[in-house]
């Protein structure tokens, strides 16, 4: 099994080049990471991946995971623009300077404000579910596990607690479904930007660093780094 370890703002993934991988193998291999990016097929400028959580479940989408896959493929083939398919989504990625990657993540769906278990939130989807709560990000350890497994979300959900710092700028912490709190998350960056701003450019501060989101007519674009660890 050919593998390499990568991170995106401290969000660590093991990238595995292997067509077959079981949930049991994931649980064994993913220790000490935030998940596995499984490359099941690839060409010069495209790859198909499966995103695994450390508990052996799969994610419909991952901004950081697909960005890592894009950077891996670009380093391998010298392509400047690549396409990463995960589930039903195809993420177009463009290589920028200093290890940064700009991704077109596709449509983002933003729901109306609702109250779940006494917590006001906005449900957001990029193919994977998010529950965005406005408040003090330090509350993530209390709110995250409470909402992740709430019956409102039958497939569980990612949770973000976000503070709006000003126009086009927010600070957030993330509780990822099947993982727990992580240092950053690409789709979570889009979710908090869409829930708080709906349109335009938003700088999202995470404990692991910053991601830039651009929202245009319901489409989401994400820019951030991806680096090989080993």
N, C-alpha and C positions, 0 to 999 in steps of 0.2 A: 504494500500500500504506500503510494507516494503522498507525502503530506508536508505542509509548511504551516508555521504559526504566524498569524497576522494580528494587528490591532487597528482599531479606528477610534481615536480618542479614548484609549484604554479599554474599549470594548473588544475583548480578545476572542478570536475564532481560530479553530484549526481547519485549514483548507485541505480537503482530502480528494485526491484524484482516483476515484473508484466508482464504478457503475452500480455495485450492489453494497448496501450497508444496512445492517439491522438496528433496531432500537436498542437492543442489548449491547451491541458493539459501540453505539453512540454513548450510552451511559458509562461504559468503561473508558472510552477514549477522550471524552469531553471533560474529564475532571480538571478543575483549575481553569476552565475557559467559560465563555458565555455561549458556546455552541459550536457547531460544525457546519462549514460550508462544503457540501458534497458536490463535486463537479462530475456530472454523469455523462456529459458529452461536450465537445468543444471543437471549434475550427479556428481559422486565423483571426476572425473578428467577432466571434460569438461563442457563448457557452450556455449550457443549461445546468442549473444548480438546484439542489434541495437544501433548505435551511433547517438544521436540527437544533432543538433546545437541549440543554444538558440532561433533562429528565426523559429524553427519548421521544418527545413529541416534536412535530414539525410546525414551522411557521409559514403562513401563506406568503409572507413578504418580509424583507429586511433591508432597510436602507444601508446600514453599515456592512451587512453581509454581502450584498450585491456590489457595493463599492469595492470591497476587498477582492471579490471575484474579478471585477473589471480591472483593477490595478494588477492583479496576478496575470491575467491574460495579456494585458498590454506589455508587461515586462517580458513575457514569454515570446510574443510574436512581433513586438515593436509597433503594434497598431496604436493609432492615436484616438480612434473612435471604435467602441465595441458595443455589443448588445448582450445583455445578460437576461436569460429567461428563467423565471422562478414561478412555478404554477401557471396561472393564467396571464401573468404580467410579463411584459418585456421591457427591460430598463435600458434605455440608450444612455451611454456614458462617454464623456469626452475628457481626455487627459489634459490637465493643466500643469502649470509649473509647480515645483517643490512638493510633488506627491499628491497634489489635490486633484479631485475628480468631480466633474459636474455631471449630475444624473438627472434624467427626465423620468420621474417616477410614475407619471400618469395621473389619472383622475383621483381627486380626494373628495370624499363625501362627508359633509358636516351636518350633524343633526341639530335639533332644537335642545335648549337647556331642559334638563329633567332632574328629578330628585330620586336617588336610589339609596335606600338604607339611611336616609337622612342626610345624604351628601349630594350637593348640587354639582352636576357634571354635564359635559357635552360629549356625546358619542361621535367619534370620527373613524372613518374607514379608508385605508389605502389598499384594500384587499385583506388586510388584517385589522382586528378591532382595537380601538383605543378609547379610554375613558379619561377625559381631560377635566381636571378640577382646578379652579382658581383658588389660590390660597398661599400659605407659607410652604415652600418646597421641603422644609425640614419635617413636615408631616407625612412624608411619603411612606415611612416605615409603618405608620398606623393605617393610613388610607389604602396603600397599595394592596396588601394581602386581603383586606376587607372587600375591596371591589373586584379583585381578580377572579374570585370564585363565587361572586354573587350570582344568584339564579337569573338575574337580568341578562347575563352573558353566558349562554349555555356552553360555549366553547372556550370559556375564560376570556380575559381581556388584559391588554397592556394598560397600565395606569400612569398618568403624569399629574404632578401637582406643579402648577405654574404661577409665577408672579410676573405681572406686566411692569417692566421698569420704565417704559416710555414708548412713544411711537416707534414701531419697528424693532423693539428690543424686549426680550423676555428672559427670565431665569427659570429653569425647571429641573426637577429630579424625576427619575423614571423607575417604575417597578415593572419589569418585563415578565410577561406570562411564561411560566415554566422555568424561570431563571431566578427572579428576585431583583433587588436593586442592582442596576448597572451604571457605569460611569457616564454613558451616553447612548443614544439610539437615534438612528437616522429617520425611521418612520415616526418616532415620537417627536422629533424636531418638527416635522411637517404637521403632525397632529396638533401640537400646541400653537404653532404659527397660524394654522387654519382656524382653530377654535377662538383665538384671540384677535386676529386681524382680518381673516377672510381673503385678503388680496394684498399684493405688493411684496416688498422684501422685508424679511424679519431675521435678525441675528438672535440665535438661541444659545444661551449660556448653560452648559452642563458642568457637573463637577470635573469631567474629563477634558473639557475644552469647548470650543464654539463650533457651531454649524450654521451655514447660511441657507435660508429657505427663500424661494421666490414662488409666489402664487399668481397665476395668470388664468383667469376665466375657468376656474375649477381644476386646473392642471398644476402639479407640484414639481418644482425643480430644487435639487439639493446639492450643495457644494461642501466638501470636506476632505480630510486626508485619509489615507490608508497606507500602512507601513508594514513591511515584513519584519518579524521578530527573529525567526530562525527557520 
